[in-house]
Amino acid sequence: MATFAASETGLVVRSGGEVLQLDAWGESGIRVRATLGASVTETPWSALLEDEVRTARVEIGDGQARVSNGDLTVEVTENGED
């Protein structure tokens, strides 16, 4: 069972010991990071240049969530399917 939570910059999804973090990035982008464990850690050797903090629009529903930034919307479902 997945849990969805809004964050300051996007969405965090936790399921089966995995964490998926989706953050607003740039004008119409989403930065996607995933890890096994408690949380995604910031790494100084990231391939992405620093960006200003942006606020994403997050909608959480029954078994699914959406995060939007600019013209881009990403939908995550609990079972990974439509």
Secondary structure by P-SEA (a helix, b strand, c coil): cbbbbbcccbbbbbcccbbbbbbbcccbbbbbbbbcccbbbbbcccccccccbbbbbbbbcccbbbbbcccbbbbbcccccc
